[in-house]
Amino acid sequence: MKANLKSIALALVAFVTFSTTAQTTKKVNVEKSKLHWVGKKVTGQHEGTISLKEGAVVLKGKKLVGGNFTVDMTSINTTDLEGDWKAKLDGHLKAEDFFGVEKFPTSTLVFKKIADKGNGVYTVYADLTIKGITQPVNFDLTVNGNSATGKLVIDRTKFGIKYGSGSFFSGLGDKTIYDEFELDVTLSF
């Protein structure tokens, strides 16, 4: 009888240990999630949205341990302009000068390493692929229940996007476009 109780107790401990350490993958709700971009130039800035095609976060208990995302680059949308100016900028951002969405309709972000900073804040080290070029990026992501928020600052020139960059072309004056753009992320899962 003692052996049976001991076996049952060990099985229960193993079950509880496994249950609290099991990983779960949660799909991101692409309709509720938001990606807001800001690109700056000498004379101002433009902003807009872009959509996720799919994504997932991996949790171990309540802790973030992984994630991967696919962005629909064809959904680039300028929100601070209207009419012909909006159509012109949207078209240019989708053209080969910038994101070349006809040839590269998606971009990906794959988490490689995650450092827990406490209170639901994580530093994420990831591989970002834009226009077929993969570069490492890192950013902080705050997870709160079934949502997460973060901000990425991306140097577009590392992905071969050099149009209007003062780092590569001289004499641009007020036509200079800054190399970095910002991406504010709100995920719902």
Buried (B, 14 or more C-beta within 10 A) or exposed (E): EEEEEEEEEEEEEEEEEEEEEEEEEBEBBBEEBBBBBBBBBEEEEBBBEBBBBBBBBBBEEEBBBBBBBBBBBBBBBBEEBEEEEBEEBBEBBBEBEBBBBEEBBBBBBBBEEBEEEEEBBBEBBBBBBBBEEEEEBBBBBBBEEEBBBBBBEBBBBBBEBBBBBBEEEEEBEEEBBBBBBBBBBEBBB
